[in-house]
Amino acid sequence: MAGQRPAVRQRTGRHRPDQRRTHQHRGVHQMSTVAVIGLGIMGLPMATNLCKAGHDVIGFNRSQGRIDRLVANGGRGATSVADAVRDADVIITMLPDSPDVESVAGGEDGLIANAKSGAIWVDASTIRPDVAIRLAQAASARGIRPVDAPVSGGEQGAIEAALSIMVGGEAADVEAARPVLEAVGSTIVHVGPSGSGQTVKAANQLIVAGTIQLVAEALVFLEAHEVDTESAIRVLAGGLAGNRILDRKAAAMAARTFEPGFRVDLHHKDLGIVTAAAREAGVAIPLGAMTAQLMGALRAQGHGSLDHSALLLLVEQLSGRSRD
């Protein structure tokens, strides 16, 4: 279609806080009223960047403190899910798991019952693909336009508005949501119908967990041979072994600093989604299954609140090199 944007768009800059964009995009104003449900590690910086892009942002969270932080950053607070979504053009949910999204979406006080007809619902949570499809069908039946748009990039990506967003849904709805997605992400790709975004996110989590595990093993291996770890990380990052985990997490892993950008608890949940979906499709993921077991073991040892890069602790333990 003439004038339609390509499926993938890379942004090279961020909008200044005073920048206002008001032209039309496929029938949806770029400066919209956006409700954000879930103001956690990812949701709050996403909502803040939407404020900076000129959107009218109203947020709701179970803890009032997170709502207060959004208000301080230029947004508005809501008293309930229904209050947040009632006048919103676009609704974003960023919640921990499938039951959380189902709870917020359903019921008399939920999103589907209270959003206005024609509103776009962007679920940026990471949930089961089958749940995403079922909720999309329920939303569509009430005149709401569902888009599943899980994100990758962690807390830093959310802060920098540099998330990679894998989007499932009807093409027209994805294009209508694009101005809002562009305020929080730098790579936005429509990957197929409803549920497809969640399937691609499952693959993303498989790759990320496996890469963290290999970086953890490499770091313990280097330390055992008394190599200068900082120098090793630098040269490895510049070669074929280079990856985002080396760039963003290896230094903190070497320093044994595991402040959560993405918690073990959540990655454990995501790997459960991956292994179940692989089993359903009859796909063998032996390395992924092993990594899922290691993530589960780390969580069982009480490390669920740490960053997923804490897989290093388990490698140390298995190697008899634990520092405890």
Backbone torsions as a table, in degrees:
resi	resn	phi	psi	omega
1	MET	NA	135.9	-177.3
2	ALA	-60.9	135.0	178.2
3	GLY	82.1	-4.9	-178.8
4	GLN	-74.2	139.8	-179.1
5	ARG	-74.5	153.1	176.6
6	PRO	-66.6	163.7	-175.9
7	ALA	-63.9	-30.4	-177.8
8	VAL	-119.1	131.0	176.4
9	ARG	-131.5	127.2	176.6
10	GLN	-99.0	125.0	175.9
11	ARG	-93.6	139.5	-178.9
12	THR	-103.8	-9.2	-179.8
13	GLY	-146.9	165.9	178.7
14	ARG	-107.7	154.0	179.2
15	HIS	-77.7	137.9	176.0
16	ARG	-70.6	155.4	-178.3
17	PRO	-56.9	-30.0	-176.8
18	ASP	-91.5	2.7	-176.7
19	GLN	-81.9	131.2	-178.7
20	ARG	-123.6	126.6	-179.4
21	ARG	-115.0	118.9	-171.2
22	THR	-123.6	3.4	-179.0
23	HIS	-76.7	165.9	-175.3
24	GLN	-80.0	148.1	175.0
25	HIS	-135.6	101.2	-179.5
26	ARG	51.9	39.3	174.8
27	GLY	89.0	0.5	179.8
28	VAL	-119.5	127.1	177.8
29	HIS	-62.6	137.8	178.5
30	GLN	-68.9	-32.1	175.3
31	MET	-92.9	100.5	-170.7
32	SER	-120.8	167.4	168.3
33	THR	-87.3	119.3	-174.8
34	VAL	-120.0	124.0	173.3
35	ALA	-94.9	133.6	177.0
36	VAL	-119.5	117.8	179.7
37	ILE	-106.6	113.3	-177.1
38	GLY	106.5	98.3	-175.3
39	LEU	-112.2	51.6	-179.7
40	GLY	-86.3	-149.9	-177.2
41	ILE	-56.3	-37.5	-179.1
42	MET	-95.7	-42.0	-173.0
43	GLY	-64.9	-39.7	-177.5
44	LEU	-66.0	-50.5	177.6
45	PRO	-63.5	-32.6	175.5
46	MET	-62.9	-46.2	179.0
47	ALA	-62.8	-38.7	178.7
48	THR	-63.0	-42.2	179.0
49	ASN	-67.7	-30.9	174.6
50	LEU	-65.6	-38.9	174.4
51	CYS	-60.8	-45.8	-179.1
52	LYS	-62.4	-30.6	179.9
53	ALA	-79.8	-3.5	175.5
54	GLY	102.2	2.9	179.1
55	HIS	-79.6	152.2	172.6
56	ASP	-86.4	109.1	-170.8
57	VAL	-110.3	127.5	175.3
58	ILE	-121.6	127.0	-173.1
59	GLY	-119.7	152.4	174.2
60	PHE	-136.7	140.7	179.6
61	ASN	-149.9	155.5	-179.8
62	ARG	-64.7	-33.4	179.4
63	SER	-100.0	128.9	-175.8
64	GLN	-63.3	-30.8	-177.5
65	GLY	-57.9	-38.3	179.6
66	ARG	-69.9	-35.6	175.6
67	ILE	-63.6	-43.2	179.4
68	ASP	-60.1	-37.4	179.2
69	ARG	-67.4	-37.8	176.5
70	LEU	-64.2	-43.7	178.7
71	VAL	-58.9	-41.8	177.9
72	ALA	-63.6	-25.7	-179.0
73	ASN	-92.5	4.8	174.7
74	GLY	111.6	1.2	179.8
75	GLY	-96.6	-171.6	176.4
76	ARG	-122.5	154.6	-179.7
77	GLY	-102.5	148.8	176.4
78	ALA	-116.4	157.9	-178.9
79	THR	-95.2	-11.1	-178.4
80	SER	-163.7	170.3	174.7
81	VAL	-60.7	-46.0	-178.9
82	ALA	-59.5	-42.6	179.5
83	ASP	-63.1	-40.0	-177.5
84	ALA	-67.4	-42.2	-169.3
85	VAL	-90.9	-14.7	-167.4
86	ARG	-55.2	-42.2	-176.4
87	ASP	-111.1	12.5	-174.4
88	ALA	-80.2	139.0	171.7
89	ASP	-78.5	-36.9	-179.9
90	VAL	-132.0	137.2	178.1
91	ILE	-120.3	127.7	176.2
92	ILE	-114.0	127.0	170.7
93	THR	-108.4	132.3	177.3
94	MET	-134.1	89.0	-170.4
95	LEU	-126.3	161.7	-170.7
96	PRO	-67.8	-38.8	-168.2
97	ASP	-153.0	171.1	-178.6
98	SER	-54.3	-47.8	-179.5
99	PRO	-60.9	-32.9	179.2
100	ASP	-65.7	-43.8	179.4
101	VAL	-66.6	-42.4	178.3
102	GLU	-60.6	-40.1	-179.0
103	SER	-65.6	-43.9	-179.5
104	VAL	-69.8	-35.1	-176.2
105	ALA	-75.1	-37.2	-171.2
106	GLY	-94.4	176.5	175.7
107	GLY	84.5	166.7	-178.0
108	GLU	-62.8	-29.8	-178.5
109	ASP	-99.5	10.3	-174.0
110	GLY	-89.4	179.2	-175.7
111	LEU	-61.5	-50.0	-173.7
112	ILE	-64.8	-37.4	-178.0
113	ALA	-75.0	-21.0	-170.8
114	ASN	-117.0	-14.1	177.3
115	ALA	-71.0	149.4	-179.4
116	LYS	-77.6	153.0	178.9
117	SER	-60.6	135.2	-179.1
118	GLY	92.5	-10.5	177.8
119	ALA	-65.2	148.1	177.5
120	ILE	-97.4	127.9	176.9
121	TRP	-108.0	113.4	178.2
122	VAL	-103.8	108.8	175.6
123	ASP	-92.8	106.0	-179.3
124	ALA	-91.9	1.6	176.6
125	SER	-67.8	164.3	171.6
126	THR	-105.7	110.0	-175.8
127	ILE	-134.8	176.9	179.2
128	ARG	-66.3	136.7	179.2
129	PRO	-56.7	-38.1	-178.8
130	ASP	-67.0	-33.8	176.4
131	VAL	-68.3	-40.7	178.6
132	ALA	-59.5	-42.4	179.8
133	ILE	-64.9	-44.9	-178.8
134	ARG	-63.9	-42.5	178.9
135	LEU	-68.3	-35.4	177.5
136	ALA	-62.8	-40.2	178.8
137	GLN	-65.2	-41.6	179.4
138	ALA	-65.4	-40.1	179.4
139	ALA	-67.0	-44.7	-179.3
140	SER	-60.0	-35.8	180.0
141	ALA	-64.6	-21.8	178.6
142	ARG	-102.6	10.8	177.2
143	GLY	83.5	12.4	177.0
144	ILE	-94.7	143.9	-174.4
145	ARG	-100.1	102.4	-173.1
146	PRO	-87.2	139.1	175.5
147	VAL	-136.7	123.4	173.1
148	ASP	-94.2	125.0	-171.8
149	ALA	-141.1	63.0	176.6
150	PRO	-62.6	155.6	-172.5
151	VAL	-122.4	157.6	173.7
152	SER	-133.4	146.3	-179.5
153	GLY	138.5	-11.2	175.6
154	GLY	69.8	-173.2	-177.2
155	GLU	-58.7	-42.6	-178.3
156	GLN	-64.4	-39.8	176.3
157	GLY	-63.0	-36.8	177.4
158	ALA	-67.2	-41.7	179.2
159	ILE	-63.5	-41.2	-175.7
160	GLU	-86.0	1.4	-175.0
161	ALA	54.9	41.4	-175.7
162	ALA	-121.7	28.6	-177.8
163	LEU	-71.1	150.5	168.9
164	SER	-95.9	127.0	-172.2
165	ILE	-122.0	120.6	179.3
166	MET	-102.3	117.5	-163.4
167	VAL	-115.8	128.9	174.0
168	GLY	-114.8	146.0	178.8
169	GLY	145.6	-176.9	175.9
170	GLU	-67.1	140.7	-175.5
171	ALA	-56.9	-41.9	-179.0
172	ALA	-64.8	-37.9	179.3
173	ASP	-69.8	-39.2	177.8
174	VAL	-62.5	-44.0	179.2
175	GLU	-65.3	-38.2	178.1
176	ALA	-65.1	-32.8	180.0
177	ALA	-80.9	-14.1	-171.1
178	ARG	-56.2	-41.9	179.2
179	PRO	-57.2	-36.6	177.8
180	VAL	-72.6	-42.5	179.1
181	LEU	-62.6	-35.0	-179.4
182	GLU	-68.2	-19.8	177.7
183	ALA	-77.0	-16.2	-176.8
184	VAL	-121.1	-13.4	-176.2
185	GLY	-133.6	159.7	178.0
186	SER	-108.2	-19.5	177.3
187	THR	-128.9	114.1	-176.7
188	ILE	-124.7	117.6	-174.5
189	VAL	-128.8	125.4	173.5
190	HIS	-81.2	115.4	-172.3
191	VAL	-105.2	-1.4	178.9
192	GLY	145.6	-166.0	-178.0
193	PRO	-71.4	179.2	-178.9
194	SER	-50.8	135.6	-178.0
195	GLY	94.9	-21.3	-177.6
196	SER	-67.1	-37.4	177.5
197	GLY	-59.3	-42.2	179.9
198	GLN	-68.3	-33.8	177.6
199	THR	-66.5	-43.3	178.1
200	VAL	-65.9	-37.5	178.2
201	LYS	-63.9	-36.7	177.0
202	ALA	-60.6	-42.2	176.9
203	ALA	-64.1	-38.4	177.1
204	ASN	-59.5	-45.8	-178.1
205	GLN	-67.7	-31.4	174.6
206	LEU	-62.4	-48.2	-179.4
207	ILE	-65.3	-44.4	-177.8
208	VAL	-62.3	-46.6	-179.0
209	ALA	-62.9	-44.1	179.0
210	GLY	-62.6	-38.8	179.7
211	THR	-67.8	-42.7	177.0
212	ILE	-59.3	-43.8	179.9
213	GLN	-59.8	-44.1	-179.6
214	LEU	-68.3	-38.2	176.4
215	VAL	-64.6	-40.8	177.7
216	ALA	-61.0	-44.6	178.6
217	GLU	-63.1	-40.7	180.0
218	ALA	-64.5	-41.0	-178.9
219	LEU	-65.6	-43.9	178.6
220	VAL	-65.0	-38.7	176.8
221	PHE	-60.9	-46.2	179.9
222	LEU	-63.8	-42.8	-179.5
223	GLU	-65.1	-37.0	179.1
224	ALA	-62.6	-30.1	178.5
225	HIS	-95.1	8.7	175.3
226	GLU	56.8	38.6	175.2
227	VAL	-82.3	149.8	173.9
228	ASP	-65.8	103.3	-171.7
229	THR	-65.0	-40.1	-180.0
230	GLU	-60.1	-45.0	178.6
231	SER	-66.0	-38.7	-179.8
232	ALA	-63.7	-42.6	179.2
233	ILE	-60.9	-41.7	-177.7
234	ARG	-63.2	-45.1	-177.7
235	VAL	-74.3	-35.9	177.2
236	LEU	-64.1	-38.9	-179.3
237	ALA	-65.9	-23.0	-178.7
238	GLY	-89.3	-5.8	-177.9
239	GLY	-110.8	-160.5	-177.6
240	LEU	-65.0	-23.9	177.7
241	ALA	-77.8	-5.6	-178.3
242	GLY	-58.6	139.5	178.3
243	ASN	-162.1	168.3	-177.0
244	ARG	-64.4	-30.0	179.3
245	ILE	-65.9	-43.8	175.2
246	LEU	-60.5	-42.8	-176.9
247	ASP	-66.9	-43.4	-168.8
248	ARG	-101.7	-24.2	-170.3
249	LYS	-123.9	-20.3	-171.6
250	ALA	-61.9	-41.2	-179.0
251	ALA	-61.9	-43.9	178.4
252	ALA	-67.6	-35.9	176.9
253	MET	-62.5	-44.6	179.6
254	ALA	-63.2	-31.7	179.3
255	ALA	-86.6	-0.9	-177.6
256	ARG	58.8	42.6	176.0
257	THR	-110.8	114.4	-172.8
258	PHE	-123.5	45.8	174.5
259	GLU	-62.5	131.8	-170.1
260	PRO	-71.7	115.9	164.6
261	GLY	-95.8	-33.1	172.6
262	PHE	-149.8	116.0	-169.3
263	ARG	-74.1	149.9	174.8
264	VAL	-53.3	-42.9	179.7
265	ASP	-53.2	-44.5	-176.7
266	LEU	-73.1	-38.2	179.8
267	HIS	-71.7	-32.3	173.2
268	HIS	-59.6	-44.4	176.9
269	LYS	-60.8	-44.8	-178.0
270	ASP	-64.5	-38.7	179.1
271	LEU	-69.7	-27.0	171.9
272	GLY	-65.0	-38.8	175.9
273	ILE	-62.8	-44.5	-178.5
274	VAL	-62.2	-50.5	-175.6
275	THR	-65.5	-37.3	178.1
276	ALA	-66.7	-43.3	-179.4
277	ALA	-67.6	-36.6	177.9
278	ALA	-66.2	-42.0	178.7
279	ARG	-62.5	-42.8	-179.6
280	GLU	-62.5	-36.6	-178.9
281	ALA	-86.8	-5.3	-178.5
282	GLY	72.6	30.3	-178.7
283	VAL	-102.9	131.1	177.6
284	ALA	-83.6	127.2	175.3
285	ILE	-130.4	68.7	-173.8
286	PRO	-60.2	-44.3	179.4
287	LEU	-69.1	-38.3	177.5
288	GLY	-64.2	-41.3	179.2
289	ALA	-63.8	-40.0	177.7
290	MET	-64.4	-43.4	179.0
291	THR	-63.8	-37.0	176.7
292	ALA	-62.5	-39.6	177.2
293	GLN	-64.5	-40.4	179.5
294	LEU	-66.5	-41.5	178.6
295	MET	-63.5	-40.8	178.2
296	GLY	-63.8	-38.6	178.6
297	ALA	-65.8	-41.4	178.1
298	LEU	-61.3	-42.1	178.1
299	ARG	-65.2	-41.3	-179.6
300	ALA	-63.6	-24.3	178.0
301	GLN	-83.0	3.5	175.7
302	GLY	94.7	16.9	-176.5
303	HIS	-104.6	21.0	-174.9
304	GLY	-62.1	-25.3	-177.8
305	SER	-87.3	-5.7	179.2
306	LEU	-81.8	164.6	173.6
307	ASP	-62.8	148.9	-177.7
308	HIS	-61.8	-17.1	175.5
309	SER	-67.5	-9.2	176.2
310	ALA	-67.1	-1.0	168.9
311	LEU	-52.0	-24.1	175.6
312	LEU	-56.0	-36.9	-178.5
313	LEU	-62.2	-37.4	-179.6
314	LEU	-71.4	-37.5	176.7
315	VAL	-62.8	-42.8	177.0
316	GLU	-59.5	-46.1	-178.2
317	GLN	-61.7	-45.8	179.3
318	LEU	-64.8	-26.0	-179.7
319	SER	-90.2	-0.4	-177.6
320	GLY	69.6	26.1	-176.7
321	ARG	-119.5	19.4	-178.4
322	SER	-59.3	140.8	-178.7
323	ARG	-90.9	-1.2	179.3
324	ASP	-66.5	NA	NA
